[in-house]
Amino acid sequence: MLKVEDLESFYGASQALFGMALAIGAGEVVTLLGRNGMGKTTTVRSIMGLLRPQRGRILFEGREITGLPPYRVALAGIGLVPEGRQIFPNLTLRENLIATARTADGRPTAERGAWAEERIYALFPPLKERANSYGNQLSGGEQQMLAIGRALMTNPKLLILDEATEGLAPLVRAEIWRVLATLKAEGLAILVIDKNIEALSRIADRHCIIEKGRAVWSGTTAELQADRSVTERFLGL
């Protein structure tokens, strides 16, 4: 579904990615792991068109999307839950959800089976009673649920979450993992960045570890759990 090949991205004169490679199949949950500053968010920004790569290719469903503007990447079928949530603070929760709502074919109408407002509330029941609250009135956990819901309202084929549970209370983290397991069971492909290896291992099919802008290890959950030296060397765990 998604193939990242030999990606090189820069911030000004500073190179951040050095031949980064990544692949995600349809319906797969893949993690992107690594210490802080190793290029995880840069990889996501490059995929989403927020940072234009200097070299390499990004293919989505066989179509090259390298360097496309973010709105065209979203229309292609990739939804992003960004680091820091980045919800609209001066819009209500409901307005946040519908602001970028699209069906799978790009039309702003809800069709059967598509993600729509009521389906988001069914996935995250606490959001329904907060529908008329402004974004800046929501707790961190509610904001993260909203950020996931907003991304789902674009009806993506691939959902990317950058720091899925960072800074959240344990009960909220558990809720996020429950939702991701539900989305996986429904066949949605997911790329997730997070530091909670134990929780990730319960839902992920494969893992990719990045160090200094390069993919240095990839494998299944069983392979990751079987080789303790991998997490010790590259993640400091």
C-alpha positions as CSV (number, residue, x, y, z in Angstrom):
1,M,0.0,0.0,0.0
2,L,2.7,2.5,1.1
3,K,6.3,2.3,0.0
4,V,9.0,4.8,1.0
5,E,12.1,4.3,-1.0
6,D,15.6,5.9,-0.5
7,L,14.1,9.0,1.0
8,E,16.4,12.0,1.7
9,S,14.9,15.1,3.4
10,F,16.4,18.3,4.6
11,Y,15.7,21.2,6.9
12,G,17.6,23.9,5.1
13,A,21.1,22.7,4.7
14,S,20.7,20.1,7.5
15,Q,20.0,16.6,6.2
16,A,17.5,14.6,8.4
17,L,16.7,11.5,6.3
18,F,19.4,9.4,4.7
19,G,17.9,6.8,2.3
20,M,14.9,6.1,4.6
21,A,12.8,3.1,3.5
22,L,9.5,1.9,4.9
23,A,6.6,-0.3,3.6
24,I,3.1,-0.9,4.9
25,G,0.7,-3.4,3.4
26,A,-3.1,-3.2,3.2
27,G,-4.6,-3.8,6.6
28,E,-1.2,-3.9,8.4
29,V,-0.3,-2.1,11.6
30,V,3.3,-1.0,11.4
31,T,5.2,0.9,14.1
32,L,8.0,3.5,13.5
33,L,10.3,3.3,16.5
34,G,13.4,5.2,17.5
35,R,14.9,7.6,20.0
36,N,14.0,11.2,20.0
37,G,15.5,13.2,17.1
38,M,16.1,10.2,14.9
39,G,13.8,11.1,12.0
40,K,10.4,9.6,12.9
41,T,8.4,12.8,12.6
42,T,10.5,13.9,9.6
43,T,9.5,10.7,7.8
44,V,5.8,11.4,8.6
45,R,6.1,15.0,7.4
46,S,7.8,13.8,4.2
47,I,5.0,11.3,3.5
48,M,2.3,13.9,4.2
49,G,3.8,16.6,1.9
50,L,4.6,18.9,4.8
51,L,8.3,18.5,3.9
52,R,9.4,18.0,0.4
53,P,12.0,15.3,0.0
54,Q,15.1,16.1,-2.1
55,R,15.5,12.5,-3.3
56,G,13.7,9.2,-3.2
57,R,10.1,8.1,-3.8
58,I,6.9,7.7,-1.9
59,L,4.3,5.4,-3.5
60,F,0.7,5.0,-2.3
61,E,-1.3,2.2,-3.9
62,G,1.1,2.2,-6.8
63,R,0.9,5.9,-7.4
64,E,3.8,8.3,-6.7
65,I,2.8,11.0,-4.2
66,T,6.3,12.3,-3.5
67,G,6.2,16.1,-3.0
68,L,2.4,16.4,-3.4
69,P,0.8,19.2,-1.3
70,P,-0.7,17.9,1.9
71,Y,-4.3,18.3,0.8
72,R,-3.7,16.0,-2.2
73,V,-2.0,13.4,0.0
74,A,-5.1,13.5,2.2
75,L,-7.4,13.1,-0.8
76,A,-5.3,10.2,-1.9
77,G,-6.4,8.4,1.3
78,I,-3.8,9.1,4.0
79,G,-5.1,10.5,7.3
80,L,-2.7,12.1,9.9
81,V,-3.0,12.4,13.7
82,P,-0.2,14.9,14.2
83,E,2.2,15.2,17.1
84,G,0.8,17.7,19.5
85,R,-2.8,17.0,18.3
86,Q,-3.1,20.4,16.5
87,I,-6.9,20.7,16.8
88,F,-8.6,24.0,16.1
89,P,-8.9,25.7,19.6
90,N,-11.5,28.2,18.6
91,L,-13.9,25.6,16.9
92,T,-16.2,23.3,18.8
93,L,-15.5,19.7,18.9
94,R,-18.2,19.1,16.3
95,E,-16.8,21.8,14.0
96,N,-13.4,20.2,14.3
97,L,-14.8,16.9,13.1
98,I,-16.7,18.3,10.1
99,A,-14.2,20.9,9.0
100,T,-12.2,18.4,6.9
101,A,-14.8,15.6,6.6
102,R,-14.6,13.7,3.3
103,T,-15.8,10.4,2.0
104,A,-13.4,8.0,0.4
105,D,-14.0,9.5,-3.0
106,G,-13.5,13.0,-1.9
107,R,-17.1,14.3,-1.7
108,P,-18.1,16.1,1.5
109,T,-21.1,13.8,2.1
110,A,-21.6,10.9,4.4
111,E,-22.3,7.6,2.7
112,R,-23.1,4.2,4.2
113,G,-20.0,2.7,5.7
114,A,-18.1,5.9,5.6
115,W,-16.8,7.7,8.7
116,A,-19.3,10.3,9.9
117,E,-20.0,12.2,13.1
118,E,-22.2,9.6,14.8
119,R,-19.7,6.8,14.0
120,I,-16.9,8.8,15.7
121,Y,-19.1,9.2,18.8
122,A,-19.7,5.5,18.8
123,L,-16.0,4.9,18.7
124,F,-15.3,7.6,21.4
125,P,-18.5,7.9,23.5
126,P,-17.0,10.7,25.7
127,L,-16.8,13.0,22.7
128,K,-20.6,13.1,22.1
129,E,-21.3,15.0,25.4
130,R,-18.6,17.5,24.6
131,A,-19.7,18.1,21.0
132,N,-20.4,21.8,21.6
133,S,-17.3,22.5,23.7
134,Y,-14.4,24.4,22.1
135,G,-11.2,22.7,21.4
136,N,-9.3,24.7,24.0
137,Q,-11.8,23.6,26.6
138,L,-11.0,19.9,26.1
139,S,-8.7,17.8,28.2
140,G,-5.5,16.4,26.6
141,G,-7.2,13.0,26.3
142,E,-10.3,14.4,24.7
143,Q,-8.1,16.4,22.3
144,Q,-6.3,13.2,21.2
145,M,-9.6,11.4,20.7
146,L,-10.8,14.3,18.6
147,A,-7.6,14.4,16.6
148,I,-8.1,10.7,15.8
149,G,-11.7,11.3,15.0
150,R,-10.9,14.2,12.7
151,A,-8.4,12.1,10.8
152,L,-11.0,9.3,10.4
153,M,-13.5,11.8,9.1
154,T,-11.3,12.1,6.0
155,N,-12.1,8.4,5.4
156,P,-8.5,7.3,5.0
157,K,-7.1,4.0,3.7
158,L,-4.0,4.5,5.8
159,L,-4.0,6.2,9.3
160,I,-0.8,7.7,10.6
161,L,-0.4,8.6,14.3
162,D,2.6,10.6,15.5
163,E,3.1,10.0,19.2
164,A,-0.3,8.3,19.7
165,T,-0.4,8.4,23.5
166,E,2.3,10.9,24.6
167,G,1.4,12.7,27.8
168,L,-1.9,10.9,28.3
169,A,-3.2,9.4,31.5
170,P,-3.1,5.6,31.7
171,L,-6.9,5.1,31.2
172,V,-6.9,7.3,28.2
173,R,-3.9,5.5,26.7
174,A,-5.8,2.2,27.2
175,E,-8.7,3.7,25.3
176,I,-6.5,4.7,22.4
177,W,-5.0,1.2,22.2
178,R,-8.5,-0.2,22.3
179,V,-9.6,2.0,19.4
180,L,-6.5,1.2,17.3
181,A,-7.2,-2.6,17.8
182,T,-10.8,-2.0,16.7
183,L,-9.6,-0.1,13.6
184,K,-7.1,-2.9,12.8
185,A,-9.9,-5.5,13.0
186,E,-11.9,-3.4,10.5
187,G,-9.0,-3.6,8.1
188,L,-7.6,-0.1,8.3
189,A,-3.9,0.2,7.6
190,I,-2.1,2.1,10.4
191,L,1.4,3.5,10.9
192,V,2.0,4.5,14.5
193,I,4.8,6.2,16.4
194,D,4.8,5.7,20.2
195,K,7.2,4.8,23.0
196,N,5.0,2.1,24.6
197,I,6.6,-1.0,23.1
198,E,4.4,-3.4,25.2
199,A,1.1,-1.9,24.0
200,L,2.4,-1.5,20.4
201,S,3.4,-5.2,20.3
202,R,-0.2,-6.3,21.1
203,I,-1.5,-4.7,17.9
204,A,1.4,-4.3,15.5
205,D,2.2,-6.7,12.7
206,R,5.6,-5.3,12.0
207,H,8.1,-2.8,13.4
208,C,10.6,-0.4,11.7
209,I,13.4,1.1,13.8
210,I,15.0,4.3,12.6
211,E,18.3,5.7,13.7
212,K,19.9,8.9,12.4
213,G,17.5,9.1,9.5
214,R,17.9,5.5,8.3
215,A,15.8,2.4,8.8
216,V,18.2,0.1,10.7
217,W,16.0,-2.8,11.6
218,S,12.6,-4.2,10.6
219,G,10.7,-7.3,11.6
220,T,7.7,-8.8,13.1
221,T,6.6,-8.5,16.7
222,A,7.8,-12.0,17.4
223,E,11.2,-11.2,16.0
224,L,11.4,-8.0,18.0
225,Q,10.5,-9.8,21.3
226,A,12.9,-12.6,20.6
227,D,16.0,-10.3,20.2
228,R,16.4,-8.2,23.3
229,S,19.6,-6.7,21.9
230,V,17.6,-4.8,19.3
231,T,15.6,-2.7,21.8
232,E,18.6,-2.3,24.0
233,R,20.8,-1.0,21.2
234,F,18.4,1.2,19.3
235,L,15.8,2.2,21.8
236,G,17.7,2.1,25.1
237,L,15.1,-0.2,26.7
